[in-house]
Amino acid sequence: MTVPSTDLDPGPEDTVSLQMPTDVPEDKLNHEEKATKCDSMTLSSAPAVRRGSTPLPIKHQLRREEAVHDDGDWTSGAAGPSAAAGGFSPALGEYPTLAAEGRPDGPLRIALLGQNGVGKSSLAVALGGDMDRTASVDSEGEGYVRTVTVDDEDSTIIIFDNWRQDLSALQCEVGVLVFSVTDRRSFHRTAQLRLLLRETQPQTPIILVGNKSDLVRTREVTAQEAMSSAALFKCLYLEISASLDHRTPELLECAVRLARGQSPWPPGSSAEDMSGGGGQRGSITSRAKRFLSSLVPRYPREREGRFLRQKSRSCHDLGAL
Ligand SMILES: Nc1nc2c(ncn2[C@@H]2O[C@H](COP(=O)(O)OP(=O)(O)OP(=O)(O)O)[C@@H](O)[C@H]2O)c(=O)[nH]1
C-alpha cells in the first residue's frame, strides 16, 4: 500500500537506524533491551548534514519526546478537564485516516505493537475471539483471522500480535500501540513506536491503548497523561482490560471503522458522545454524583456551613434533611 507523506513527518533523508548494538550477547540483555531488540527496526541511514528547515532526526525527536514525558507537569493542560478515565480521547479533531484509494481489497490488517508483557497476546485473544489462529499470515507474523460485523457490514480482519520483523516492513490499516497502565516504560515505548510507524506509514490511523486498567492500585500512568499523549499522537486513546474483556469490543469496532477509512464512532455518534464529556451524559461516576446531589436539597452557602456544623453536634433536627 502506498501512502502519501505529510508535513509532520520527517523526510526520508532524516531517517536513522535504530538497532541494538550487535556486540552484546543475547543472554546479557536486560528485559527492556530485549524489548527494544524485539521491536528493532532498521529504517535508513542518517544524513551527513541537516538543514535548519528540515525536521529533527527521529532519535532527537525520541529524546525530546521522552524528556517531555519525564516532566511531571506536562500532562495537566492538553487533555482538559473532560478527560474521563477509561474514556476515549477527546482530542480527536484531526487524525490521519486512510484515503479510499489507499485501502486494500483484502483483509483489514490490525497490528498490535508494544513493549513485552503489556498484554498484546491477551488482547489479540480477546479481539480474535474463538477464531482460528494462523501460525503465519503471509509470512509476516502470527495473527488471528476472523470476520467481524461492524455497523451491519462484514469485514475480514487479521490481528497481528507478534510482529517479529523489521517494523518498516509492516503494512497495516490500523496500528494499535499498547502499553500497560502499570508500567511507565511501556508508555514511553509507545511514543517511539508511534514515530517509527509514522515514518513508514504516515497516514495509517493509530489507536493508543492503555491495558490492565483493572490493576488500579499499581497504576503508574494516569488516564489524563495518556490522553495528552494521544492528543500529541493525533490518535484515539482507549483504556481497556484485556483480561476482563473490558472495552475490547469497543476497541475492535473502532479499529475496524478506522481500517475501513471511516470515522471511529458508531454512525450518529460524535467524539463528545464517546468521550463522555458532553452535555448531561458522562461517566457512570459523574452521573451517579449528579443523581446523589439531586437528592440533597441545596442550601444557600452561608446556611450550608452552619448546617454541617450543627449536624456534627446533634441530629435532632432531621427536618433539615
Ligand atoms: N491484570 C491484568 N493482566 C493482564 C492483562 N492483560 C494481560 N495481562 C497479563 O500480563 C502478562 C503478559 O501478557 P501477554 O499477553 O503475554 O503480553 P505480551 O505483550 O503479548 O507479551 P510478549 O508476548 O512478551 O510480547 C500475562 O501474565 C497476562 O495474563 C490485563 O488486562 N489485566
The ligand as a Tripos MOL2 file, in Angstrom:
@<TRIPOS>MOLECULE
LIG
   32    34     1     0     0
SMALL
NO_CHARGES

@<TRIPOS>ATOM
      1 N1         -4.3020   -7.8150   35.3400 N.pl3     1 LIG1
      2 C1         -4.1650   -7.9100   34.0100 C.ar      1 LIG1
      3 N2         -3.1940   -8.6800   33.4940 N.ar      1 LIG1
      4 C2         -3.0720   -8.7530   32.1530 C.ar      1 LIG1
      5 C3         -3.9410   -8.0590   31.2980 C.ar      1 LIG1
      6 N3         -3.5610   -8.3180   30.0290 N.ar      1 LIG1
      7 C4         -2.5150   -9.1520   30.0990 C.ar      1 LIG1
      8 N4         -2.2200   -9.4340   31.3920 N.ar      1 LIG1
      9 C5         -1.1560  -10.2810   31.8860 C.3       1 LIG1
     10 O1          0.0800   -9.7060   31.5190 O.3       1 LIG1
     11 C6          1.0320  -10.7370   31.2430 C.3       1 LIG1
     12 C7          1.6240  -10.5240   29.8510 C.3       1 LIG1
     13 O2          0.5830  -10.6560   28.9090 O.3       1 LIG1
     14 P1          0.8900  -11.0340   27.3820 P.3       1 LIG1
     15 O3         -0.4090  -11.0390   26.6750 O.co2     1 LIG1
     16 O4          1.7250  -12.2530   27.2990 O.co2     1 LIG1
     17 O5          1.7770   -9.7860   26.9670 O.3       1 LIG1
     18 P2          2.5430   -9.5840   25.5760 P.3       1 LIG1
     19 O6          2.5640   -8.1280   25.3250 O.co2     1 LIG1
     20 O7          1.9420  -10.4250   24.4980 O.co2     1 LIG1
     21 O8          3.9750  -10.0900   25.9400 O.3       1 LIG1
     22 P3          5.0820  -10.6320   24.9110 P.3       1 LIG1
     23 O9          4.4860  -11.8130   24.2300 O.co2     1 LIG1
     24 O10         6.2420  -10.9500   25.7950 O.co2     1 LIG1
     25 O11         5.3690   -9.5060   23.9740 O.co2     1 LIG1
     26 C8          0.2680  -12.0540   31.3570 C.3       1 LIG1
     27 O12         0.5260  -12.5870   32.6230 O.3       1 LIG1
     28 C9         -1.1800  -11.6430   31.2530 C.3       1 LIG1
     29 O13        -2.0390  -12.5100   31.9630 O.3       1 LIG1
     30 C10        -4.9840   -7.2520   31.8750 C.ar      1 LIG1
     31 O14        -5.7910   -6.6120   31.2250 O.2       1 LIG1
     32 N5         -5.0320   -7.2250   33.2300 N.ar      1 LIG1
@<TRIPOS>BOND
     1     1     2 1
     2     2     3 ar
     3     2    32 ar
     4     3     4 ar
     5     4     5 ar
     6     4     8 ar
     7     5     6 ar
     8     5    30 ar
     9     6     7 ar
    10     7     8 ar
    11     8     9 1
    12     9    10 1
    13     9    28 1
    14    10    11 1
    15    11    12 1
    16    11    26 1
    17    12    13 1
    18    13    14 1
    19    14    15 2
    20    14    16 1
    21    14    17 1
    22    17    18 1
    23    18    19 2
    24    18    20 1
    25    18    21 1
    26    21    22 1
    27    22    23 2
    28    22    24 1
    29    22    25 1
    30    26    27 1
    31    26    28 1
    32    28    29 1
    33    30    31 2
    34    30    32 ar
@<TRIPOS>SUBSTRUCTURE
     1 LIG1         1 GROUP 0 **** ****
